[in-house]
Each structure stands twice: as C-alpha cells, then as structure tokens.
Amino acid sequence: MDAPLPPKEAGKFISENSKDVSVLEEGVQKVAKMVFEKRNSEELDATGWKLLHDLNPQTMSETSVNWVFVTDTLNFSFWSENDDHKCLVKYKGKMHSGFWSLCAAINRALDEGIPITSASFFANITLDQLKYVLRSDTDVPMPLIEERLKVLKEAGNILLEKFDGSFLNCIKKSENSAQKLLRLVVDNFPSYRDETTFQYPELIAAFRIYPGEENSFTIIASDGKKVAFYKRAQILIADIWGLLEGKGDGVFHDMASLTMFADYRVPQALVYLGAMKYSEKLMEKLKQGVLFQSGDCQEVEIRGCSIWCVELILRHVLELGAQKGHVNMHINSVLIDYYLWDYAKDHREDMADIPIHRVRCIYY
C-alpha cells in the first residue's frame, strides 16, 4: 500500500481540494500579526510549555519524559456532551476539565503512590485500576475508558519489549531528529497511527466512447488519497521538546518540519479569527451537534485545512520578521499551535457560536 501523504503535504492537498472548509488570506494575515506581536513572549517559546502550565512536570528527568508519554498516549476525546455537565478532576483544590483533567488525574495518582507512569505498571493495569486513576469528581466519567485501557496497555507492553520500559530510550534512537522520532512512534505504537483516506471527489466521471453512442460515460468510484495527520505523535514530540526546553535529548534540529496538531479546538479558533471559513452546510451540521466519524470527508477537510492554515500563518510571521530585520525567528508551527490552543481555551465563551466538530476517536 502506498505511504500516506505526511501531515504538511496532506494539509496542502486537502486545502486545495476542500469543498466545505476554506482558508482565508485576510484572516491568515491577521493571525500572523497577532503571533508576531507575541514573538518574544513565553507563549511562543519552548520553555513556555512548563512555565505556563503548572500541571506539566517541571523537572527535566526520565520520570518526566515517561509522564509525557503516558499523558499523550491518553490524549484524546475530552469534549463534553454538555458544557454545563462534564468530567472534572479536582487537584490541589482546583477543578480541571478537558485535557487538563487527564493531567490532574495522573498527578493525583502519583501523589497517591500509584506508579501510573511506570511501563511495568500500566502494561498490566486493569480496567478498575484505570477507572480509579481517571475518576471524575462529577458524575460524568472520562470518555472512552475501555479504549484508553487498550492503548495504554499496548503502549506499556511495547515500551517493555522494545525500549527497556522507558520512552527516553526511544527518543535516544531518534538522533535528535523530530522526523525520525515521529517515524519511531508511528511505526512502533499503533494507536498513534493517525491516517485516513480523503475522498476528493467521491465520484469521478470516466468517459468511454462507444460506436454510435454520443456522450456515453460511466461513473466509477474514486479511491481517494491516503493522508496522515499524526496529531498525538507530533504533540508527543513537541511536549518532549518543551519539557527538555530544546536541550540535550530534546534538541530536534528539524522541529520546523512538524505541523500544528489537528484537533477540534484550534480549528474553532481559526474560524473565530477569520483565518478559516466553514460552508453553511457544514456549519449547520456543527450547530446540530452531528457526530462525525473519524475519516468523514468534512472531518478530514477541517483537520487538513487547519494544518495548511497554520503553515500559511507561519509563512507570514517569518515574512514579517524578515521585513523588520528579525532574521533568526525561532517561531514554528508547534508554537503557533500552542498559542492558538491556549487562545481557544481563554476565549471559549466568545467562540460559543462556533461549535467544535464532534468526533469520538483515539486520534484526538
């Protein structure tokens, strides 16, 4: 089978063939200016990963690396059916929702003496044990608990079999290359294999001329194009980069090769900021709360166009830097993603009229 288009190329291809999602140049430039103004802030620096989020581990250690691996292995599907009734985890007196509820639950378990970041433990964890670790402080449980059990046990066993129980050993095999580490993760850990087929168009008209018959043709189905997003695999690499502050084993000379992490929050921010636009048909579906399946054409368009939109934002940011003499700009798509994700979280009420697209899957 042909290899899928990697995320950056996939984003470009999907954007060029999208029907219900558009990337808007004026909005792209607007967001680029916003990012450029923040260029010297902690929000757009590798160290901001720790400084801006106190639930993240604050020490550069093998234990912290394994914390990142566990959280990113479980980093999927946190959206709530009802914003007023959701899974919340209380940690050190504060309630956390979404992805941060997972981080709070992992930290709570470690404080209780549960070795949840040890491969020898989570490779053999039971459903009841995981339910306890990820228990909610409301009556709404964390979604997809059985899927989380499956991917965590699978990842733990692979770590033990191939990497002596530590994700740091996987990182060392990458030779300081983000792309090599991406390949190691995708090839060795099946739950990170975020790939699908984009049907662009769903049908192709194949004309066949027959004697005596004018304009005769038949319709054949398109095989589509296989594409990869690798949301969790890329964010895993980026989080390791942030944890290690781009130093030592966290030096990746090709960080710029990574894209944004195609999820459901950043697209919402891009639409709100005018960098992307949904068709009336798609927006109506979102407002109705339609549940998409992973790989649905419109779901693929949202994710792919988001990737390409952020790539264009990055181009404009770098152009602004060049115009103003900032030739060694450190900004990349990863940092823009972090900025937009936090922006979406901080402006959630403002963006209430732009629904997220709903998907229950293990990829994001």
Secondary structure, 3 states (H helix, E strand, C coil): CCCCECHHHHHHHHHHHCCCEEECHHHHHHHHHHHHHCCCCHHHCCCHHHHCCCCCCCCCCHHHHHHHHHHHHCCCCCCCCECCECCCEEECCEEECHHHHHHHHHHHHHHCCCCCCCHHHHCCCCHHHHHHHCCCCCCCCCCCHHHHHHHHHHHHHHHHHHCCCCHHHHHHCCCCCHHHHHHHHHHHCHHHCCEEEECCCCEEEEECCECCECCCEEEEECCCEEEECCHHHHHHHHHHHHHCCCCHHHCCCCHHHCCCCCCCHHHHHHHHCCCEEECHHHHHHHHCCCEECCCCHHHHHHHHHHHHHHHHHHHHHHHHHHHCCCCCCCCCHHHHHHHHHHHHHHCCCCCCCCCCCEECCCCC
